[in-house]
Amino acid sequence: MGVFIHEWARCEAQSRCSVGIDQFADWSSGSRRTAYNRLREFRESFPGVSTPSDLIVWPDGHPAPEAVERIDWTAALA
């Protein structure tokens, strides 16, 4: 699940904004079906959370490519 959230963050960073499942699926190297299955599994793991965007805390308050590796994953996933 952590990999999925990290990939979602990378997609947001490249887009420089929050993304939805369709934008993530287009960005991802996997199939659209795989992206939707991963989101379903995410929602099962985090009840009440719509997308990984709701968990990602960007260091400077907004998605940016240089910020992906500075995300405090411990705090974001707590």
C-alpha positions as CSV (number, residue, x, y, z in Angstrom):
1,M,0.0,0.0,0.0
2,G,2.9,2.3,0.7
3,V,4.1,1.9,-2.8
4,F,0.7,2.9,-4.2
5,I,0.6,6.0,-2.1
6,H,4.2,6.9,-3.1
7,E,3.3,6.5,-6.8
8,W,0.3,8.6,-6.3
9,A,2.5,11.3,-4.7
10,R,4.9,11.1,-7.7
11,C,1.9,11.5,-10.1
12,E,0.7,14.6,-8.1
13,A,4.2,16.0,-8.1
14,Q,4.6,15.8,-11.8
15,S,1.1,17.2,-12.3
16,R,1.7,19.9,-9.6
17,C,-1.9,19.4,-8.3
18,S,-4.1,16.8,-6.6
19,V,-5.1,14.1,-9.0
20,G,-8.0,11.7,-9.3
21,I,-8.0,8.0,-10.3
22,D,-8.4,8.6,-14.0
23,Q,-5.4,10.9,-14.1
24,F,-3.4,8.5,-12.0
25,A,-4.4,5.6,-14.3
26,D,-3.2,7.5,-17.3
27,W,0.1,8.3,-15.6
28,S,0.7,4.8,-14.2
29,S,2.6,2.2,-16.1
30,G,-0.1,-0.4,-15.2
31,S,-3.5,-0.9,-16.7
32,R,-6.5,1.3,-15.8
33,R,-8.1,-1.8,-14.3
34,T,-5.0,-2.3,-12.0
35,A,-5.2,1.4,-10.9
36,Y,-8.8,1.0,-10.0
37,N,-8.1,-2.3,-8.1
38,R,-5.3,-0.6,-6.2
39,L,-7.6,2.3,-5.3
40,R,-10.2,-0.2,-4.1
41,E,-7.6,-2.0,-1.9
42,F,-6.5,1.4,-0.6
43,R,-10.0,2.3,0.4
44,E,-10.4,-1.0,2.2
45,S,-7.2,-0.3,4.1
46,F,-8.1,3.3,4.9
47,P,-11.9,3.4,5.5
48,G,-13.4,6.8,5.0
49,V,-10.4,8.1,3.0
50,S,-11.2,8.7,-0.7
51,T,-7.8,8.8,-2.3
52,P,-4.1,8.9,-1.3
53,S,-4.3,12.7,-1.8
54,D,-6.1,12.9,1.5
55,L,-3.1,11.4,3.3
56,I,-0.2,13.1,1.6
57,V,1.2,16.1,3.5
58,W,3.4,18.1,1.1
59,P,6.4,19.8,2.8
60,D,5.7,23.2,1.2
61,G,2.0,22.7,1.1
62,H,1.7,21.8,-2.6
63,P,2.8,19.0,-4.9
64,A,6.2,19.5,-6.5
65,P,8.7,17.1,-8.1
66,E,11.5,18.2,-5.7
67,A,9.3,17.6,-2.7
68,V,8.4,13.9,-3.2
69,E,11.5,12.6,-1.4
70,R,11.0,15.1,1.5
71,I,7.5,13.9,2.4
72,D,7.4,12.8,6.0
73,W,5.8,9.4,5.3
74,T,5.5,8.6,9.0
75,A,3.4,11.6,9.7
76,A,1.4,11.4,6.5
77,L,0.5,7.7,7.2
78,A,-0.2,8.1,10.9
